[in-house]
Amino acid sequence: MKAVVLREFGEASNLRLETLPDPRPGRGEVLIRVHACGVCYHDVINRKGNLPRTHVPAVLGHEAAGEVVEVGPDTPGWKVGDRVATLQRLSCGECALCKSGRNSLCKKDNRFFGEEISGGYAQYMTAPVMGLGRVPANLSWPVAATVCCTLGTAVHTVRTRARVRDGETVLITGASGGVGLAAVQLAKLDGARVIAVTSGEAKVQALREAGADEVIVSRGLDFAAEARKRTGGEGVNVAIEIVGSATFAQTLKAMAPGGRVVVVGNLESGKVDLNPGLVIVKELEIIGAYATTREELDESLRLVAEGKIRPFVSETVPLADAGKAHFRLENREIAGRLVLLPQDTQ
């Protein structure tokens, strides 16, 4: 099979198309013919060597969708022809955290596709069935591939962790990416007023089409004063922090008293200085959000299949162009999600 292999951490040009042996599924696994794999900024961070659980050589990609072509031993309930999409990471389903519905925090089996498990930058991949969701027949492969990490993350962030309520004002940083555009739509669907922050004028239209009530274009990412101005000086009730360290200080300054900051991304893998006094006097809540659960993936696939959320697949490219895709994403040239098509690569 053809696969894009990372043999050395570093530049996007290190992602090279190679021929590898076809994988075979083990116990509790299926073999998937990968029809689409999204390119996420997590992949960029991974490629640079900033995720300690990844070892080279590696096949990246945690946003894969395709059809089951072989079922491993002791894998009941799955058959050839099943349409599937990957979760970002696995869970055991049996520990106390899993049984309490917090399986994104499972420590017994927390392997991540594209890290400990070979990912979807390949024509075929094996996957433990605990890391798969079932794809409705009316969803295209590129859409199915991107739903988990975009809308699934938004469901986990906006609904499960932030618990956005009707009438609240929600600020979203990094709003023009796949997760951001999904979060804009979901927050609007749940009755919020949405203020989207982006670094480029070219991305405003996509944010407006997603339903953002206000768009703040801030190349220098100094948006707090403008956000407060647009809320009559009150600040925002909820912030979905997708960018992370580069915007965190401004996000805190934009918060209304009693506000909730949900941190779901840290694109530069940086640290922040935190003034505890600001958190104290405003009684702010700072909440982490990690990975999509299988139930949230099912909910996300249903929302898209029913037309309640519009997916934002901006472009599809052959697998061989993975390096170029990383370069464009890293240089903020993409609004929405760019998707690799492994079966189009010879």
Secondary structure in CASP SS format (residue, H / E / C, confidence):
PFRMAT SS
TARGET T0000
AUTHOR 0000-0000-0000
METHOD secondary structure of the structure
MODEL  1
M C 1.00
K E 1.00
A E 1.00
V E 1.00
V E 1.00
L E 1.00
R C 1.00
E C 1.00
F C 1.00
G C 1.00
E C 1.00
A H 1.00
S H 1.00
N H 1.00
L E 1.00
R E 1.00
L E 1.00
E E 1.00
T E 1.00
L C 1.00
P C 1.00
D C 1.00
P C 1.00
R C 1.00
P C 1.00
G C 1.00
R C 1.00
G C 1.00
E E 1.00
V E 1.00
L E 1.00
I E 1.00
R E 1.00
V E 1.00
H E 1.00
A E 1.00
C E 1.00
G E 1.00
V E 1.00
C C 1.00
Y H 1.00
H H 1.00
D H 1.00
V H 1.00
I H 1.00
N H 1.00
R H 1.00
K C 1.00
G C 1.00
N C 1.00
L C 1.00
P C 1.00
R C 1.00
T C 1.00
H C 1.00
V C 1.00
P C 1.00
A E 1.00
V C 1.00
L C 1.00
G C 1.00
H C 1.00
E C 1.00
A E 1.00
A E 1.00
G E 1.00
E E 1.00
V E 1.00
V E 1.00
E E 1.00
V E 1.00
G C 1.00
P C 1.00
D C 1.00
T C 1.00
P C 1.00
G C 1.00
W C 1.00
K C 1.00
V C 1.00
G C 1.00
D C 1.00
R E 1.00
V E 1.00
A E 1.00
T E 1.00
L C 1.00
Q C 1.00
R E 1.00
L C 1.00
S C 1.00
C C 1.00
G C 1.00
E C 1.00
C C 1.00
A H 1.00
L H 1.00
C H 1.00
K H 1.00
S C 1.00
G C 1.00
R C 1.00
N H 1.00
S H 1.00
L H 1.00
C C 1.00
K C 1.00
K C 1.00
D C 1.00
N C 1.00
R C 1.00
F E 1.00
F E 1.00
G C 1.00
E C 1.00
E C 1.00
I E 1.00
S C 1.00
G C 1.00
G C 1.00
Y C 1.00
A E 1.00
Q C 1.00
Y E 1.00
M E 1.00
T E 1.00
A E 1.00
P E 1.00
V H 1.00
M H 1.00
G H 1.00
L E 1.00
G E 1.00
R E 1.00
V C 1.00
P C 1.00
A C 1.00
N C 1.00
L C 1.00
S C 1.00
W H 1.00
P H 1.00
V H 1.00
A H 1.00
A H 1.00
T H 1.00
V H 1.00
C H 1.00
C H 1.00
T H 1.00
L H 1.00
G H 1.00
T H 1.00
A H 1.00
V H 1.00
H H 1.00
T H 1.00
V H 1.00
R H 1.00
T H 1.00
R H 1.00
A C 1.00
R C 1.00
V C 1.00
R C 1.00
D C 1.00
G C 1.00
E C 1.00
T E 1.00
V E 1.00
L E 1.00
I E 1.00
T C 1.00
G C 1.00
A C 1.00
S C 1.00
G E 1.00
G H 1.00
V H 1.00
G H 1.00
L H 1.00
A H 1.00
A H 1.00
V H 1.00
Q H 1.00
L H 1.00
A H 1.00
K H 1.00
L H 1.00
D C 1.00
G C 1.00
A C 1.00
R E 1.00
V E 1.00
I E 1.00
A E 1.00
V E 1.00
T E 1.00
S C 1.00
G C 1.00
E H 1.00
A H 1.00
K H 1.00
V H 1.00
Q H 1.00
A H 1.00
L H 1.00
R H 1.00
E H 1.00
A H 1.00
G C 1.00
A C 1.00
D C 1.00
E E 1.00
V E 1.00
I E 1.00
V E 1.00
S C 1.00
R C 1.00
G C 1.00
L C 1.00
D C 1.00
F C 1.00
A H 1.00
A H 1.00
E H 1.00
A H 1.00
R H 1.00
K H 1.00
R C 1.00
T C 1.00
G C 1.00
G C 1.00
E C 1.00
G C 1.00
V E 1.00
N E 1.00
V E 1.00
A E 1.00
I E 1.00
E E 1.00
I C 1.00
V C 1.00
G C 1.00
S C 1.00
A C 1.00
T C 1.00
F H 1.00
A H 1.00
Q H 1.00
T H 1.00
L H 1.00
K H 1.00
A C 1.00
M E 1.00
A E 1.00
P E 1.00
G E 1.00
G E 1.00
R E 1.00
V E 1.00
V E 1.00
V E 1.00
V C 1.00
G C 1.00
N C 1.00
L C 1.00
E C 1.00
S C 1.00
G C 1.00
K C 1.00
V C 1.00
D C 1.00
L C 1.00
N C 1.00
P H 1.00
G H 1.00
L H 1.00
V H 1.00
I H 1.00
V H 1.00
K H 1.00
E C 1.00
L C 1.00
E E 1.00
I E 1.00
I E 1.00
G E 1.00
A C 1.00
Y C 1.00
A C 1.00
T C 1.00
T C 1.00
R H 1.00
E H 1.00
E H 1.00
L H 1.00
D H 1.00
E H 1.00
S H 1.00
L H 1.00
R H 1.00
L H 1.00
V H 1.00
A H 1.00
E C 1.00
G C 1.00
K C 1.00
I C 1.00
R C 1.00
P C 1.00
F C 1.00
V E 1.00
S E 1.00
E E 1.00
T E 1.00
V E 1.00
P E 1.00
L H 1.00
A H 1.00
D H 1.00
A H 1.00
G H 1.00
K H 1.00
A H 1.00
H H 1.00
F H 1.00
R H 1.00
L H 1.00
E H 1.00
N C 1.00
R C 1.00
E C 1.00
I C 1.00
A C 1.00
G E 1.00
R E 1.00
L E 1.00
V E 1.00
L E 1.00
L E 1.00
P H 1.00
Q H 1.00
D H 1.00
T C 1.00
Q C 1.00
END
